[in-house]
Amino acid sequence: MRVLLRADAGSSIGAGHVMRCLAVAEAVQELGGDALFAVASLPSALEERLRAAGMAVHRIDAEAGSAADLAATRAIAADAGAIVLDGYGFPEGWRAGLAGTGLPILAFDDAGAGDPIHAGLIVNAAPDAASLPYRKGNPGARLLLGPAYAPLRREVREAAASPKPPLEERRGLLVTFGGSDPLGLTAPVIACLAPRLPPGVWLDVAVGGAVRDAAAVEAVAECFKDSVRLHRDTPRMGRLMAQAGLAVSAAGTTTGELAAIGTPAVLVTIADNQLEAARQSEALGWCALVAGQTKGAAERIADVALGLWADPARRRTMAGKLVGIVDGQGALRIARALAEAITPR
């Protein structure tokens, strides 16, 4: 099984698409297969991470979703047995052109609008994904829907399966706004949170390689160096999540990871397409929701986080709501579905 994964990452789009694909690529490797990436945009730190995991990276010198991108992707796919596609920048004609390769295609989709996706397998891990009208435009597709298909990277799966300290004994509050933090919330949230932390509590701040205002983050972290631990491009996010008594996180790929590990969270929506899934998570009772695109968002995030930190009973209740929602095996289920598509039963 040789799988090509087509996804991009950068300061404006974040790293979530590539990180989801990395989770699937690791699972493909665990099943004895080979995974390679095709990218039109990718921070160097992420490229190094993929290569360190034994995955080839092919850079495409074209705008994502363009005809030149399609031609390059099809050429790279010539030696693959299946394709995984993840991103919002691929129009329907592009997707139809990729389907013209005749290879099995698995597409991640977060909208569920019923439009043709031109993929034989469609993944949406949102809690209510099964109620979306995928059959309208994709009558023959195999649908991999719901939290059972949340793709978790290997280190997150391992952290989820490992023993963890009781919630009330964890003194770290994790802050992470994804691989790029497109709204620039990390620095102001540190500035609002750090001076108000209770004694003996610290911030673990995880900063991705595509963050544009890294210097500002480092400067404010230095101002509060006694209570802020800065983690740059860390490969141990699962461990940080498992050690946190609460997480402040962008509502994206990290949502499923926190759910699997059992860490209650303040989810911050940083893009419109995250809102519906974040609302579904909030309705399940394990997180609080803050709109990151509104004025005064950093202050609101800090207020909500500190209110939850001061209420350990509520945080325990929130963590209890997470039991059984995400079992951590989604990436492996996706990889097995790919294997079945390559070699039909």
N, C-alpha and C positions, 0 to 999 in steps of 0.2 A: 504494500500500500504506500503510494507516494502521493502526497497531498500538497497542492499549491494553495497558499493563503494570501489573498489580496486585500490589503488594508493599509491605511495611512495614519500618521500621527503628527501632531505639530502644535504650535502655540494657540492656534485658533480652534482646532477641532479636538484637542486633548489626545490622550493615549488609550482611551477605552477600547476602541476598535481593535487595535493591535494587541492589547492585553487579553481581550476575549479570544482572539485567534491564537495567542501564545498558549492559553490554557488548552485549547483543542490540539495544538501542535504537540504539546507535551504528552497528551493522552494518546495521540497517534503513535508517538515514539514508544510509549509503554506497551502498545499493542504490536510492536515490532515493525512499525512503518517508518517512513521518512517524511519530513516536513520541510518545506522551503517557502520563503516569503517573497512577494513582489510588492514593491512600495514606490509611490511617487513622492512621498514626503515621510521622513523618519528622522528624529533626533539621533545624533551619533551615539548617545548613551544607550538608547534602546536598540540600535543596531548591534552594538557590542554585546548587549544582553542576549539577543537572539543568536548571535554567532557563538557565544560562550555555551549556549544550550545545544550546539551541534546543528543549527539550522542555517542553511544558505540564505543569503539576502540578495535579491536582484533589484537594483534601483532602476526605475523607469523615468526617463528624461522627457516627461510630458505632463500636461495638466491632467489631474485626476478626472476621469469621466470623459475624456476627449477621444477622438478617433485614434490618435496616436497611442494613447494609453491602452485602448482595446487591442490594437494590433500587437503591442509589446506584450500585453498579458497573454494573449493567445499564443504568441511565440514561446513564451516561457512555459506555458502549460503543455507544450507538445510532449514533454516527458513525464507528465503527471497522470495519475489515475483518477483524480477528483480535484475540485476547486472549492475553496471556502471563500465567500465574499462577505465583507463587513464594512459598511460605510454608507453615508447619505449622499455622496457625490456621484453616484452611478445612475444615470437616467435609464428609462425603460429600454430605449433603443440600444444602449450600451450593453445592458443585461441580456437582451435578446441576442446580440452579437456574440456574447460570451457563451450563451447556451448553444450557439451554432457549432461549437467545438465538438458537441456530442458527449462531452464528459459529464459525469454526475456533478451537480453543483449544489452546495449547501449555502444558504444565505441567512445571515442574521437580519432580523427585522424588528424594529421597535414601534412601528406605527399600526400595523394591522388594519389598514384602510380598505383592504379588499382589492387593491390594484395588482396587476400581473407582476410577479417578481422574477419569473423565468428561472426558477430553481426547483429541482426535484425534492429538496429537503429545505424546510423553513424552520428557523429557531426563533422563538420569542419566550423568554423566561419570566415575563411579568406574571403576577398572580392571577390575573383574569384573562390571560392570552387566549385561553380556549374559547372564550365568548366572542372573539373578534372574527370578522367575516373573511377569513383567509380563503375559504372555498370559493368565494365569488370570482376571484381572478386567478385562482390556482387550484382548479378542481382535481388535478392528479397528483398534487404534491403530498409528500409525507410530512406531517406537521409535528414538530417537536416543541410542545408548548407547556408553559408553566415552570415553576421553580425547580422541578426535577431535572430541568435542562439548563440550570444556571451553570455556566462554565467557570470553574475555579482552577486557578493555577496550582501546580503541585505543592508549592510551599504553603499555600493557603489550605489546601486539603489536609496536609500533614498537621498544621496548627489546629485545624478544626477537630481532628481525631485525637489530639494529644490532651493529657490532663491539664486543666487550667486552674489558677488560683480562684478562690471564691470572689465574687464580684466586689464585695465590700472590702476585700484586702488589696484590691488593685488601686494604686495611687497615681497612675498615669492617665491623662486625658489626651486622647489622640486627635490631632488635627490634620486633615488631608483634603486637598481640593483637586485631586487627580494629577495626571501627568503634566498638565499645563496651567491649571488655575486661570482660565481665560478671563475671569472677572477680577483677578488680582485681589482676592479676599484673604489670602494667607497672612500677609503683613498686618492689615488692620485688625484681623481677628486676634492675632497674638497680642497686639497692643491693647485690645479691649479685655482680653481674658487674663493675661499674665499678672497684672497688678492686683487682680481680685481673687486669685486662687487661695483656697484655704491652706494653712500651714501643712507642709509635708506632701503637697500635691504638685505635680509638675505637668508640663505640656510635652508630649512627644509630637513633633511637627515633621511630617513627611512631605518632602518637596520633590516633584518629578523633574526630569531632565529638560522638559520643554517650557518650564516656567519662565515668563518673560521678565518679571521683576525680582529675580533671584537676589540681586544685590540689596533691594529693600527688605526682603525677608531676612537675609543674613544680618542686616543692620539692626532691625528691631529685635531679633533673637539675641544678638549680642547685648542689647540694652537690658534684657531680662535673663541673662545667661545662668543665673542661679536657679531658675525655674523652667527653663526651656531647653529641650534636647532636640537638636536639628538633625534630621536624617535625610541625606541627599541620595536620590536614586537607589533607595534601599531594596535589596532582594529579600528582605525579611519582613514584609508588611504583615504577613500572617501572624508572626510572633508579636509584633506591635499591637495588632488588634486583640490578640488573646490576652495581653497584659493590661489592656485598657479597661478602666471602669466605665468609660463612656467614650464615644467617638463623635467628632464633628466631621462630617464627610460630605463631599459632593455626592449628589444623588445620581449615580451612574453605575459603572461596572462594580464599584466597591460595595454597592448595596448588597448584592448576593454574597459577597465575601464576609461582610459583617454578620449577615443573617446566619450563615453556616457556622461561624465561630461562636455566635451567641452573644455578641456585644451590642447593647442598646446604643442608640445613636440619635444625634440631631442631623437629619438629612437636609442638605441645602441644595435647592434646585438652581443650577447655573445655566440651563438651557431649557427652552420651552418643551422640547421633546422628552424631557425627564419628568414633567409634572404629573402626568397621569399615573405612571408606574409608582412614583413617590407617594402619591395619594393612596394608592392601593396598599403600600407598605405601612403607611400611617394608620390606615383603617384596621390593619391586623394588630395594632397596639404595641409594636416593638420600637417605634421611633417617633420623634417629634419632627415636624416639617417647617422649614423656614425658606422663604423665597429670597434667593441670593441676588436677584436682579432688581431689588427695590432699594430705595434710599434708606440709609441707616441700617443696612443688612448686617454689618459687622457687629453693631451694638445689640441688635436683636438676637443674633446668633449667640453672643456671649451671655446675654440675659437668660436665654432658654437653657443653655448648657449649664450655667451655674445653678439655676433653679433645679435642674435634674440632679446635679451632683449633690446638692444639699438634701435630696430626698432618696436615700438608698433603697427604701422600701419600694418606691415606684420603679426604680431602675431594676430591682430584682423581678418585679412583676413584668416589666417590659422584656427582660431576658427570658423569662418563662414563656412568653408568647412565641419565642423563636423556635422552641423545640419542635423538630420535625418539619419545619418549613423548607429548608434547603439542606439536603443530606450530603452535599459535597461531591456527588458522583456524576454531575451533569456533563462534564467534559468527556468522561469515559463513555457515557451513553451516546453522546454526539459522535465520538470517534467510532464506536461500534456501528452506528447507523451509516457512517461513511463507508466503512468496510463492507457492509451488506450491499450498499449501492454499487460499489466497485465490483463485487462478486455476488450477484444476486443468488438467493437461495434456490 
